Amino acid sequence: MDDGTPGAAIDVALFRLRRIWARPLRTRKAADPQRAVQMSNVMVVHAVHKLSLDVPEVTVGAVAEQLDVDPSTASRLVNDAIGAGFVEREESEVDARRARLMLSPRGRRVLEVVVDSRRTYLDGLIADWDEADRATFARLLTRFAEATVARPPDLAGIDRRIVEAIEEPAATGTLS
């Protein structure tokens, strides 16, 4: 729905950006020889890396929180990343009942390539912008990202509104 507000324009732009970032790494057929890595593997690699900067031992539970998924989903995603050779699991030094996760050398290389590729792509997109515009955009986008972390959406409220919309006999309004 485009109501002409800045929020509507941002919503459309963010949706388009999400699709662009996911497209190169989205799941493809397992028989596809071009498929080097799946987006879920990259998400786990990023989560393990980020968490390892902040906590002494990264666990599946911490990955679940970082990715905002339930523990069983995180366990499956972590197992997939381990199977792909991007993450390693070792016995915890703190609690033998737990496992600690760390990036494998292969996972670190994939992380470096993905981050470098994204940054090179972004630098190319704004290469013809003047320096002041690039700096302003970076500052405002960072500020926006920080605001989304500080004030996350009310998912329960969204779920409630979706249920109400589904139960309505006829939806009103139009989407653009």
N, C-alpha and C positions, 0 to 999 in steps of 0.2 A: 504494500500500500504506500503510495507516494502522496503525502499530503502537503508537500512543498516546504516542510520544516527542515531545519538542519539535521534534526534527529533522523528523519526519513532518509535524507541523502547519506548520512553516515551509515545507517542500517544497510542500505543497498550496497554501498561501497564495501563494507565489512563482509557482507555475504559473498560478493564477487571475489574479494581477496582470499577468503577461506577456500573457495573453489580453486583458485590459482595455485595456492600453496599445496593443496592436497593432490591435485591432478598428477604431477610427476611421480608421486610415490603411492598413489592409491592402489589398492589390491588389484592384481591382475591374475589371469589364469596361472595356476601353478606350473603349467608346462611352458609358460612364456620365458624364453631364454634371456630376454632383456630385463626381466624383473630381478634386480639386485637386492632390493630392500623394500619392505612394506612400510607405509606411514606409521602403523602401530609399533614397528620396531624402532623407528626414529623417535617416536614419542617416549618410549621406554628408555632409550639411550639418553635422551635429553633429561628425563626425570631423574635417572640414576646419577647422571653427571651433576645436575643442579643440587640434588639432595646431598651428594658426597661433599659438596663445598660447605654445607651447613651442619651436618650430623656425622658422628663418628662411624655409624653403621647404617647403611641403607637397607631397609626391609621391604618386603612386598606390601605390607601395610602402609608404609610411607609412600611408596609408589602409587598406591591406590588413592591416597589423599592428594598427592601432587597432580595426578591425572583426573581427579574427581570422578572416579569410577568405584564400583563396589569391589571388595576384596577378591571375590571369585574371578571377576573380569581381570583385575590386575594380575592375579596369579596366572591366568591363561596368557595374558600379554607378555608377562615376564618369562614364562616358559617358552613362548615363541621366540623371544629375543635371545634366550639362552640357546635354544635349538639352532638359531641362525648364527650363533657364535659371537654375538655382540655384547652379551652380559655373562658374567661368571657368578656362580653361587658358591659360597664357602660357609663353613660353620662359623657361627657368631663367636667372637671372643668374649662377649658379655654374657650370653645365654645360649647354652648348647641346644636348646629346643628351637632356636631361631636360626635362620640363614641370613647371611649378609650378602648384599649384591654389590658388584663392582663392574665397571666397564672392562671388557677384554681389550687387548691391543687393537683387535679388529674393530671393536665398538668405538674406540677413541678415534681411529682413522675415519670411520664413517661419520662420526660427529663433526670432525674437522672439515670433511668434504662438504657435508650438508650445510654447515654454517658458512663456509667460504663461498659456496655456490649461491646461497641466498643473498649474502652481502654483496657479492659481485653483481648479481642480478639487480638488486636494489640500487646500487651505485650507478649502474647503467641507466636505470629508469629515470633517475634525477640528475644525470650528468649534464643536461642542458639547462638546468635550473641555476639561477645565480646562488652564490654562497649564502646570502642572507635568507633566501627562501628555503634552502636545504636545512639551515640551522633552525629556522622557525618551525618548519615541518617536524623535524626531529624533536624539538622541545615540546611542541603541542601534542604530538602523538605519544610521547613518553608521559606527559601529564595525563592524557586520556587513559592510557593503560594503567597508570597508578590509581586513577579514580575508579576504574572497573574493579581493581583488586580491593580497594577500600570500601566500595559500595557494590557488592555483587547483586545480581538480580534476585528477586524473590521468586524462587522456583516453585515453591508451594502455591503461591498466588497465581503464577502462570498456569500451573497444572489445573488449579481450580477453574480458572477462566476457560481453559481448553475443554474441560469436562462440560461446563455450562454451554459452550458454543456447540459442542457435539450433540447435546441434548435438545437444543433449540430446533423447532420444526423447520425453520428456514433461516439461513444466515442473511444478515443485512449488510449492506455496504459492498464495495467492490475493491478488488485488489488491482494494483497496477504493476 
